[in-house]
Amino acid sequence: MLPVLNGDIIDQILLHLTDPDPLTGEYKSHGLRYLYPCIFVNREWCGLAMRILWQQPFNFEPLRAAKAMETYLKCLNYQEKVELSENGIDIDLLFQNRIGFYDDEEEVNNNFTNRNRMALDFITNSSEKPMFNYPKFLRRLYYENMYKSAEYICKYLSDLTRGDEEEEFCNVKEEELNELSEDDEIEEEEEGEVEEVEDFTIQAEVLVKSVLQLSQRKGARLNGLIFSPDSPYNDFEKYQLLENYSDMMEDVKSLDICCLFRKTYLFSIIGRMCHQVKHLHIHTFWSRHPDERHIDRTGEVIREMLSSQRKLESFHLESCKAYTRIFFPLLSLHNSSLRHIRFDQVDFRGCGEWKSVSECRNLELLEIIQCSNIDVEMVRPLISNNMLEKDFEVKYIWVNQSCKEFEEWVDKVHGIRDNLKLPNEYQKWGEASGSNNRICKRNI
């Protein structure tokens, strides 16, 4: 008789199949294909596999994330469905028409089908009542993706309703149409030429609130939050509503923020909600601003966010240009807990000494990847520090220009260093465009 595996052991085996990030636990969609056969082993394996499959259901383009939201909506109680209906969101209509859901888009996006296999069948339960408590499984929330999937569903429902209205209009008796005067017909045609783009922001917000409320009520506890603001406009309310669900956010350990569109209020909101972040990844801070006070204000709100964290263990700054200088003083806030610091495609122009880095007495790994404008005065506190642990590791990868003193120090501590050489014309193009050599980005 074969020995029965403990549930915790099975869970670790299944997690290993997804090849998750060792720090954040995030996994890529291609890793999930190994879990599908596990669903059919037995009831226990099925339950464990489904829990992992549904940890990050919105980590996909809106088309596929909407399938996850459709299943979430099946978990709503009667009163919650009524509230959505009162706001013009008829989810029963969505369920009745789910067979045709996404057909056109699936054909258009066929190129993504083989590359991104998570879900149409496994992420969605076809029965009326879901077999599992899917909202409880939520662990990592890709917030903007969830919002986009809500907008997608609202647009789909609007198209369904409009289609019914057009069909009803076509059934009007021909003699009634003939009663329209020629002038009226011309006026209608002219009005029809100007088609307004329908905005589903308000309805999407109602839908997102409903899903967040459902997830919190069902027992979801997040350990990862991923933000990627996609609008240059003020959308404070979009992020403020998260504070109503702070119970679900209080255990967040991993935080990923894209700053292509800078949202200072987002940092403040996160600081009020989350206090146990251990792994912070901030990226795409490319823009420059002529007013230094603007940059300083950003530094103040990020300081508020970092000050509210109990013990930050890893800090990853990627693709940063004008705002780099604000982060060095902030590292000293967690100099006793930081173990991993990574600067990737960062422009250090205008930065002071790396004293805060040298003061991280428990630092185990420092990575400087494809960064620019490093000089000896910056790194002097670091290369003069003899107090670093003996198992301290450093990785230094540069493009074309390097700080020789820093190179020598990397050799001294037996670190890894490498030079990615590019033709001068590519180097000049990268500096002029602010790309900071992104064209030579590779897996490092």
C-alpha positions in Angstrom: 0.0 0.0 0.0 1.4 3.4 -1.0 1.9 5.9 1.9 -0.5 8.8 2.0 1.2 12.2 1.6 0.5 14.9 4.1 -1.5 17.8 2.8 1.2 20.3 3.6 3.7 18.2 1.6 1.3 18.0 -1.4 0.8 21.8 -1.2 4.6 22.4 -1.3 4.9 20.0 -4.3 2.2 21.9 -6.2 3.7 25.3 -5.4 7.1 24.1 -6.6 5.5 23.2 -9.9 4.5 26.8 -10.5 8.1 28.0 -10.0 7.1 31.0 -7.8 9.3 34.0 -7.1 11.3 33.1 -3.9 10.6 36.5 -2.3 7.1 37.4 -3.3 5.5 34.0 -4.2 4.3 35.4 -7.5 4.2 32.9 -10.3 3.9 33.3 -14.1 1.0 31.9 -16.1 3.2 29.3 -17.9 3.8 27.6 -14.6 0.2 26.9 -14.0 -0.1 24.3 -16.8 1.5 21.7 -14.6 -1.3 22.0 -12.1 -4.1 21.2 -14.5 -3.5 17.4 -14.4 -3.3 17.5 -10.6 -7.0 18.6 -10.4 -8.0 15.1 -11.6 -6.0 13.0 -9.1 -8.4 13.1 -6.2 -10.5 15.4 -4.1 -7.6 16.5 -1.9 -5.3 17.3 -4.8 -8.1 19.1 -6.6 -8.8 21.4 -3.7 -5.1 22.2 -3.2 -4.5 22.8 -6.9 -7.5 25.1 -7.2 -6.4 27.2 -4.3 -3.1 27.9 -6.0 -4.7 28.5 -9.4 -6.9 31.1 -7.9 -4.3 33.0 -5.8 -3.8 35.7 -8.5 -6.8 35.5 -10.8 -6.4 39.0 -12.2 -2.8 38.6 -13.4 -3.9 38.5 -17.0 -5.3 40.8 -19.7 -8.8 42.1 -19.0 -10.3 39.5 -21.4 -9.2 36.6 -19.2 -9.4 38.4 -15.9 -13.1 39.0 -16.7 -13.7 35.3 -16.7 -12.5 35.2 -13.1 -14.7 38.1 -12.1 -17.7 36.3 -13.7 -17.1 33.4 -11.4 -16.7 35.8 -8.4 -20.1 37.3 -9.3 -21.7 33.9 -9.0 -20.7 33.9 -5.3 -22.8 37.0 -4.5 -25.8 36.7 -2.3 -29.3 37.9 -3.3 -29.0 41.3 -1.7 -25.6 42.0 -3.4 -27.1 41.1 -6.8 -30.0 43.4 -6.2 -27.6 46.3 -5.4 -25.8 45.7 -8.6 -29.0 45.6 -10.5 -30.1 48.9 -9.0 -26.9 50.4 -10.4 -27.6 49.1 -13.9 -25.5 46.0 -13.7 -27.6 43.0 -14.6 -25.3 40.0 -13.8 -28.1 37.5 -14.5 -28.0 38.8 -18.1 -24.3 38.1 -18.1 -24.7 34.5 -16.9 -27.5 33.9 -19.5 -25.2 35.0 -22.3 -21.9 33.5 -21.1 -21.6 31.1 -24.0 -21.0 34.0 -26.4 -18.9 35.8 -23.9 -15.6 36.9 -25.5 -16.0 34.9 -28.7 -15.0 37.8 -30.9 -12.2 38.8 -28.7 -10.9 35.3 -28.5 -10.5 35.2 -32.2 -8.7 38.5 -32.3 -6.4 37.5 -29.4 -5.8 34.0 -30.7 -2.0 34.6 -30.8 -2.0 34.7 -27.0 -3.9 31.5 -26.5 -0.9 29.1 -26.6 1.3 31.4 -24.5 -1.2 32.2 -21.7 -3.2 29.1 -20.9 -4.5 29.7 -17.4 -7.9 29.6 -17.5 -10.8 29.7 -19.7 -12.0 26.4 -18.5 -10.0 26.0 -15.2 -10.4 29.5 -13.9 -14.2 29.4 -14.4 -16.7 27.1 -13.0 -19.6 26.4 -15.4 -22.1 25.5 -12.8 -24.6 28.0 -11.3 -23.2 27.5 -7.8 -19.4 27.5 -7.6 -17.9 24.3 -6.2 -15.2 26.3 -4.2 -15.0 29.4 -2.2 -13.0 31.1 -4.9 -12.8 34.6 -3.4 -11.2 33.2 -0.2 -8.3 32.0 -2.3 -7.3 35.5 -3.4 -3.7 36.3 -2.3 -2.2 38.7 -4.9 -4.3 41.5 -6.3 -3.5 43.2 -9.6 -5.7 46.1 -9.0 -5.8 47.9 -12.3 -6.3 44.6 -14.1 -9.3 43.9 -11.9 -10.7 47.4 -12.7 -10.2 46.8 -16.4 -12.0 43.5 -16.3 -14.9 45.2 -14.5 -15.1 47.9 -17.2 -15.0 45.1 -19.8 -18.0 43.3 -18.2 -19.9 46.6 -18.0 -19.3 47.3 -21.6 -20.3 43.8 -22.6 -23.6 44.1 -20.7 -24.2 47.5 -22.3 -23.7 45.9 -25.7 -26.1 43.1 -24.9 -28.8 45.6 -23.8 -28.2 47.8 -26.8 -28.6 44.8 -29.0 -32.0 44.0 -27.5 -33.1 47.6 -28.0 -32.0 47.6 -31.6 -33.9 44.3 -32.2 -37.0 45.7 -30.6 -36.7 48.8 -32.8 -36.5 46.7 -35.9 -39.8 45.1 -35.1 -41.7 48.3 -35.1 -44.4 48.3 -37.7 -43.4 49.6 -41.0 -46.3 52.0 -41.2 -45.2 53.7 -38.0 -41.8 54.3 -39.4 -43.3 55.8 -42.5 -45.1 58.4 -40.4 -41.7 60.0 -39.8 -41.2 63.1 -41.9 -38.3 63.3 -44.3 -36.8 66.1 -42.1 -37.0 63.9 -39.1 -35.1 61.1 -40.9 -32.4 63.5 -42.0 -32.1 64.9 -38.5 -31.8 61.4 -37.1 -29.1 60.5 -39.6 -27.1 63.6 -38.7 -27.4 62.9 -35.0 -26.3 59.3 -35.6 -23.0 60.5 -37.2 -21.8 61.8 -33.8 -21.4 58.7 -31.6 -20.3 59.4 -28.1 -17.9 57.1 -26.4 -19.7 55.5 -23.4 -17.9 55.8 -20.1 -18.2 52.8 -17.7 -16.1 54.2 -14.9 -18.9 54.6 -12.4 -20.4 51.2 -13.1 -17.0 49.6 -12.9 -16.3 51.2 -9.5 -19.6 49.7 -8.3 -18.6 46.3 -9.6 -15.1 46.5 -8.1 -16.6 47.5 -4.7 -18.9 44.5 -4.8 -16.0 42.1 -5.6 -13.8 43.5 -2.9 -16.6 43.4 -0.4 -17.3 39.8 -1.4 -13.7 38.8 -1.1 -13.3 40.3 2.4 -16.6 38.7 3.5 -15.5 35.3 2.3 -12.2 35.5 4.2 -9.6 36.6 1.6 -6.3 37.8 3.1 -3.9 39.4 0.6 -0.1 38.9 0.8 0.6 40.8 -2.4 -0.6 44.1 -4.0 0.4 45.1 -7.5 -0.4 48.7 -8.8 0.1 49.9 -12.3 -1.7 53.2 -12.7 -2.7 53.7 -16.3 -4.1 57.2 -16.4 -2.4 60.6 -16.1 -5.6 62.1 -14.6 -6.6 62.4 -11.0 -8.4 59.2 -10.0 -8.1 59.5 -6.2 -11.5 57.8 -5.6 -10.4 54.7 -7.6 -7.7 54.0 -4.9 -9.4 55.5 -1.9 -12.1 52.9 -1.9 -9.4 50.3 -1.0 -9.3 51.7 2.5 -12.8 50.3 3.1 -11.3 46.8 2.9 -8.2 47.3 5.0 -8.9 44.1 6.9 -8.1 42.2 3.7 -4.9 44.3 3.2 -3.3 44.2 6.6 -1.2 41.1 6.0 0.3 42.3 2.7 4.0 41.3 2.5 4.8 42.1 -1.1 4.2 45.4 -2.8 4.8 46.3 -6.5 4.2 49.8 -7.7 4.6 51.1 -11.3 5.2 54.9 -11.3 4.8 55.6 -15.0 2.0 57.9 -13.9 3.0 59.3 -10.5 0.2 59.1 -7.9 1.4 60.6 -4.6 -1.9 59.9 -3.0 -1.5 56.2 -3.7 1.6 56.0 -1.5 -0.3 57.7 1.3 -3.2 55.3 1.0 -0.9 52.3 1.0 0.9 53.6 4.1 -2.4 53.8 5.9 -3.5 50.3 4.9 -0.4 48.2 4.9 2.2 47.9 7.8 3.8 44.6 7.2 5.4 44.9 3.7 8.6 43.0 3.5 9.4 43.2 -0.2 9.0 46.5 -2.1 9.5 46.9 -5.8 9.2 50.4 -7.3 9.7 50.9 -11.0 9.3 53.1 -14.1 10.1 56.4 -12.4 11.5 57.8 -15.6 10.1 61.3 -15.8 12.1 64.4 -14.8 10.5 67.5 -13.3 11.9 71.0 -13.4 10.7 71.8 -9.9 12.7 70.1 -7.2 9.9 70.6 -4.7 7.8 68.3 -6.8 10.3 65.6 -6.4 10.8 66.3 -2.7 7.0 66.0 -2.1 7.1 62.6 -3.7 9.9 61.7 -1.3 7.8 62.8 1.6 4.8 60.5 0.8 7.1 57.6 0.1 8.8 58.2 3.5 5.4 58.1 5.1 4.7 54.7 3.4 8.1 53.2 4.4 7.9 54.6 7.9 4.6 52.7 8.5 6.2 49.4 7.7 7.6 47.3 10.5 10.4 45.4 8.9 11.4 45.8 5.2 13.6 43.0 4.0 14.1 43.6 0.3 14.1 46.8 -1.8 14.1 46.8 -5.6 14.3 50.1 -7.5 14.0 49.7 -11.3 14.0 52.1 -14.3 14.4 55.3 -12.2 15.8 58.6 -13.4 15.1 61.9 -11.7 13.7 60.5 -8.5 16.6 58.3 -7.5 18.0 60.6 -4.9 14.9 60.5 -2.7 15.3 56.8 -1.9 18.8 56.7 -0.3 17.8 58.5 2.9 14.7 56.2 3.2 16.8 53.1 3.2 18.1 54.0 6.7 14.6 53.6 8.0 15.1 49.8 7.8 18.9 49.4 8.0 18.5 46.7 10.6 16.2 44.5 8.5 17.1 45.0 4.9 18.8 42.0 3.5 18.5 42.5 -0.3 18.9 45.7 -2.3 18.7 45.8 -6.0 19.1 48.8 -8.4 18.2 47.9 -11.9 18.6 50.5 -14.8 18.8 53.4 -12.4 20.4 56.7 -13.1 22.3 57.9 -10.1 23.0 61.4 -11.4 22.5 64.0 -8.6 22.6 61.4 -5.8 24.8 61.8 -2.7 26.8 59.2 -0.8 25.5 55.6 -0.4 25.8 55.9 3.3 22.4 54.4 4.0 23.4 51.3 2.0 26.6 50.9 4.0 24.6 51.1 7.2 22.5 48.1 6.4 24.4 45.8 8.8 22.4 42.7 7.9 22.7 43.1 4.1 23.2 39.8 2.3 22.9 40.8 -1.3 23.5 44.0 -3.2 22.8 44.1 -7.0 23.7 47.0 -9.3 22.4 46.1 -12.7 22.9 48.3 -15.8 22.9 51.5 -13.9 24.6 54.8 -14.9 26.4 57.8 -13.4 28.0 56.1 -10.5 31.1 57.9 -9.1 33.6 57.1 -6.5 32.2 59.7 -4.0 28.9 58.0 -4.0 30.2 54.5 -3.3 33.0 55.6 -0.9 31.1 54.9 2.3 30.3 51.4 1.0 33.7 50.4 -0.2 35.2 51.7 3.1 33.0 49.6 5.2 34.7 46.6 6.7 31.8 45.6 8.9 29.8 43.8 6.3 29.1 40.1 7.0 31.4 37.6 5.6 28.6 36.0 3.6 27.7 39.3 1.9 27.3 39.1 -1.9 27.4 41.7 -4.5 26.6 41.7 -8.2 27.7 44.5 -10.5 26.7 44.6 -14.2 27.4 47.7 -16.1 27.1 49.0 -19.7 30.1 50.7 -21.3 30.9 53.1 -18.5 31.9 51.9 -15.0 33.2 53.1 -11.7 36.7 51.5 -11.4 36.9 51.9 -7.7 33.6 50.1 -7.3 34.8 47.3 -9.6 37.9 46.8 -7.5 35.8 46.6 -4.4 33.5 44.0 -6.0 36.6 41.9 -6.7 37.8 42.4 -3.1 34.5 41.0 -1.6 34.5 38.2 -4.2 31.4 39.5 -6.0 30.2 39.0 -9.5 30.9 41.7 -12.1 30.4 41.9 -15.9 30.4 44.4 -18.7 27.7 44.5 -21.3 29.3 46.3 -24.2 27.2 48.2 -26.7 28.1 50.2 -29.8 28.5 53.9 -28.9 25.6 54.9 -31.1 23.2 52.7 -29.1 24.6 54.1 -25.9 24.1 57.7 -27.0 20.6 56.9 -28.2 19.7 55.3 -24.9 21.0 58.3 -22.9 19.1 60.8 -25.1 15.8 58.9 -24.9 16.1 58.4 -21.2 15.9 54.7 -21.7 19.0 54.0 -19.5 20.0 51.2 -21.8 16.8 49.3 -21.6 17.5 48.0 -25.1 20.2 45.7 -23.7 18.0 44.4 -20.9 18.4 40.7 -20.4 17.7 38.1 -17.7 20.3 38.6 -15.0 
